[in-house]
């Protein structure tokens, strides 16, 4: 009698990343915020194909024209097309978000990991340094860095990035101190895993969820502060089509040419709002306590 082979059905379970993506799509805040971010990325990537005019082209005869079919958002104080400048401004906005978040998250996460998983001496030294940074008001620290390096786009991003390091460091350290006492970490150590393996393959993956949630909330604030620096003349310099620069150049025409202020102001508002509600959605999906 021959053996009868019974083939069991194979169920292809979706990966964890696919499950997370589906949960984000089902979350209204994450879906709306993600849509805003996707639109910003598309506008930044295809700005040369979308814009009908050179964002730097000056036309003194067409200055402060209201919105028309030729100039959808109107023109600014020197006749530049506001729609074109807003489209190119998305590149500056996304660049500021990426650079400031990279500086703060990379340095802050590294310091937090060393402080939480290292020796008591390393923890004491790092956290006292963080306490010194926190002793300075946030905006004062940014102004000090800008005063030392000089006003520019990259200086403003570096200043905002450095000022955000303490928040990431304290979050990662507290999370590491909690995670490294969990049973699965103790079991990994008992099975012979090295401290480096435990740190990068056991502790760090469990730190990523709260880190991503914090990143989604801190990045819009950093972008807003960088725009405020540009508004104060300490960040991006004219004639760059950065929204903070556009606001400071048009602020004197608030009542006579409202569109020159409304265009960059609404662009900044919608972008910050989109990132904030994306952060709300990520918190709902990734934070187990929410």
C-alpha positions in Angstrom: 0.0 0.0 0.0 1.6 3.2 -1.1 1.8 6.1 1.1 -0.6 8.9 0.5 0.9 12.3 0.7 -1.5 14.9 1.9 -0.4 18.4 1.0 -1.4 20.9 3.6 -2.6 24.3 2.4 -0.1 27.0 2.6 -1.3 30.3 3.9 0.8 33.3 2.9 0.7 35.6 5.9 1.4 39.2 5.2 4.6 40.6 6.4 4.8 42.9 9.4 5.6 45.8 7.2 2.5 45.1 5.1 0.3 44.8 8.2 1.7 48.1 9.5 1.0 49.8 6.1 -2.6 48.6 6.1 -3.1 49.9 9.6 -1.8 53.3 8.6 -4.1 53.4 5.6 -7.1 52.6 7.9 -6.1 55.4 10.3 -7.7 58.7 9.1 -5.0 60.9 10.5 -2.2 58.8 9.1 -3.8 58.5 5.7 -4.5 62.3 5.4 -1.1 63.2 6.8 0.7 60.7 4.5 -1.2 62.1 1.5 0.0 65.6 2.3 3.6 64.4 2.7 3.3 62.5 -0.6 2.0 65.6 -2.4 4.9 67.6 -1.0 7.4 65.1 -2.3 5.8 65.0 -5.7 5.7 68.8 -5.9 9.4 69.0 -4.9 10.4 66.4 -7.4 8.5 67.8 -10.4 8.6 71.5 -9.6 10.4 72.4 -12.9 7.6 70.6 -14.9 4.8 72.2 -12.9 5.9 75.8 -12.6 5.1 78.1 -15.5 7.7 80.7 -14.6 11.2 81.0 -13.3 10.9 81.5 -9.5 13.8 84.0 -9.6 12.7 86.0 -12.6 12.0 89.6 -11.7 9.3 91.7 -13.5 9.1 95.2 -12.0 6.1 96.1 -14.3 4.1 93.2 -12.8 4.8 93.6 -9.1 2.0 92.8 -6.5 -0.5 91.6 -9.1 -3.5 89.8 -7.6 -4.2 86.2 -8.5 -5.1 85.7 -12.2 -5.1 83.0 -14.8 -1.6 84.0 -15.7 -0.4 84.1 -12.1 -2.5 81.7 -10.0 -1.2 83.0 -6.6 -0.4 86.5 -7.8 3.1 88.1 -7.8 5.3 89.4 -5.1 6.9 92.8 -4.4 9.3 92.5 -7.4 7.0 90.8 -9.8 8.0 87.1 -9.3 5.4 84.5 -9.8 4.2 83.3 -6.3 2.9 79.9 -7.5 6.3 79.0 -9.0 8.1 80.1 -5.8 5.7 78.1 -3.6 6.3 75.0 -5.7 10.1 75.4 -5.4 9.7 76.2 -1.7 8.6 72.6 -1.1 12.2 71.6 -1.8 13.5 73.9 1.0 10.8 72.7 3.4 11.5 69.0 2.8 15.3 69.6 2.9 15.0 71.4 6.3 12.8 68.6 7.7 15.3 65.9 6.5 18.5 67.6 7.6 17.3 68.8 11.0 15.7 65.4 11.8 18.8 63.6 10.7 21.1 65.7 12.9 18.9 65.5 16.0 17.9 61.8 15.6 21.3 60.4 14.7 23.3 62.2 17.4 20.5 62.0 20.0 19.8 58.3 19.4 23.5 57.4 19.6 24.0 59.3 22.8 20.9 57.8 24.3 21.9 54.2 23.4 25.4 54.7 24.9 23.9 56.3 28.1 21.2 53.6 28.5 23.2 50.5 27.7 26.7 51.6 28.6 28.5 52.0 31.9 27.3 54.2 34.8 30.3 56.5 34.1 29.2 57.0 30.4 25.6 57.5 31.5 26.6 60.1 34.0 28.8 62.1 31.6 26.4 62.0 28.7 23.3 63.0 30.7 25.1 65.8 32.5 26.0 67.2 29.0 22.4 66.8 28.0 21.3 68.6 31.2 23.6 71.5 30.3 22.1 71.8 26.9 18.6 71.7 28.4 19.5 74.5 30.8 19.6 76.8 27.8 16.3 78.0 26.4 15.6 76.3 23.0 15.6 79.4 21.0 18.6 80.9 22.7 20.7 77.8 21.8 19.6 78.2 18.2 20.5 81.9 18.2 24.0 81.2 19.7 24.8 78.6 17.0 23.6 81.0 14.3 25.6 83.8 15.8 28.8 81.7 15.8 28.4 80.3 12.3 26.6 83.1 10.5 23.1 83.2 9.0 22.5 80.8 6.1 20.3 77.9 5.2 22.7 75.2 6.4 23.6 77.2 9.5 19.9 77.4 10.4 19.4 73.7 9.8 22.4 72.8 11.9 21.3 75.1 14.7 17.8 73.6 14.9 19.2 70.1 14.6 21.7 70.6 17.5 19.0 72.1 19.7 16.8 69.0 19.2 19.4 66.5 20.3 18.5 66.5 24.0 14.9 65.4 23.4 16.0 62.3 21.4 18.8 61.4 23.8 16.5 61.4 26.9 13.8 59.5 25.1 16.1 56.8 23.8 17.9 56.5 27.1 14.7 56.0 29.1 13.4 53.5 26.6 16.7 51.5 26.7 16.7 51.4 30.5 13.2 49.9 30.4 13.8 47.5 27.5 17.1 46.0 28.7 15.4 44.7 31.9 12.8 42.7 29.9 12.8 38.9 30.0 13.7 38.5 26.3 16.8 40.6 26.8 17.8 38.5 29.8 17.2 35.3 27.9 19.3 36.5 24.9 22.2 37.3 27.3 21.8 33.9 28.9 22.0 32.2 25.5 25.4 33.7 24.9 24.5 36.8 22.8 27.1 39.6 23.1 26.2 43.0 24.4 26.6 44.5 21.0 24.2 41.9 19.4 21.7 42.5 22.2 22.0 46.3 21.8 21.5 46.4 18.0 19.3 43.3 17.4 17.2 43.2 20.5 17.1 46.6 22.3 17.2 48.9 19.3 14.3 47.4 17.4 12.1 48.0 20.5 13.3 51.6 20.7 12.3 52.4 17.1 8.5 52.7 17.7 8.6 55.5 20.3 11.5 57.1 18.4 9.4 57.2 15.2 6.5 58.7 17.0 8.7 61.4 18.6 10.3 62.1 15.3 7.0 62.7 13.6 6.1 65.3 16.2 9.5 67.0 16.5 10.2 67.4 12.8 7.3 69.8 12.1 8.4 71.9 15.1 12.0 72.0 13.8 10.8 73.0 10.3 8.6 75.8 11.8 11.6 77.0 13.9 13.8 77.0 10.8 11.2 79.1 9.0 11.1 81.4 12.0 14.8 81.9 11.7 14.4 82.8 8.0 11.7 85.2 9.0 14.1 86.8 11.4 16.8 87.0 8.8 19.0 84.4 10.5 18.3 81.4 8.3 17.8 81.1 4.6 18.7 84.3 2.8 16.9 86.1 -0.1 16.2 85.6 -3.0 15.7 81.8 -2.2 12.1 80.8 -2.5 11.9 79.6 1.1 8.5 80.2 2.7 9.9 82.0 5.8 11.9 84.3 3.6 8.8 85.0 1.4 6.8 85.9 4.5 9.4 88.4 5.8 9.7 90.0 2.4 5.9 90.5 2.0 4.9 91.3 5.6 4.7 95.0 4.8 2.1 94.3 2.2 -0.3 92.5 4.5 -3.2 94.9 3.9 -2.4 96.1 0.4 -1.4 92.8 -1.2 -2.7 90.0 1.1 -2.0 87.3 -1.4 1.8 87.8 -1.1 1.5 86.9 2.6 -1.3 84.3 2.3 0.5 82.1 -0.3 3.6 81.2 1.8 1.6 81.3 5.0 -0.9 78.8 3.8 1.8 76.6 2.3 3.6 76.5 5.6 0.3 75.9 7.6 -0.8 73.0 5.4 2.6 71.3 5.4 3.0 71.6 9.2 -0.6 70.5 9.7 -0.1 67.5 7.5 3.0 66.4 9.3 1.4 66.9 12.7 -1.7 64.7 11.9 0.7 62.1 10.4 2.4 62.1 13.7 -1.0 61.5 15.4 -1.6 58.6 13.1 1.8 57.1 13.7 1.3 57.4 17.5 -2.1 55.6 17.3 -0.6 52.8 15.2 2.9 52.4 16.8 2.4 53.4 20.4 1.1 50.4 22.3 -0.1 52.6 25.2 -2.4 54.7 23.0 
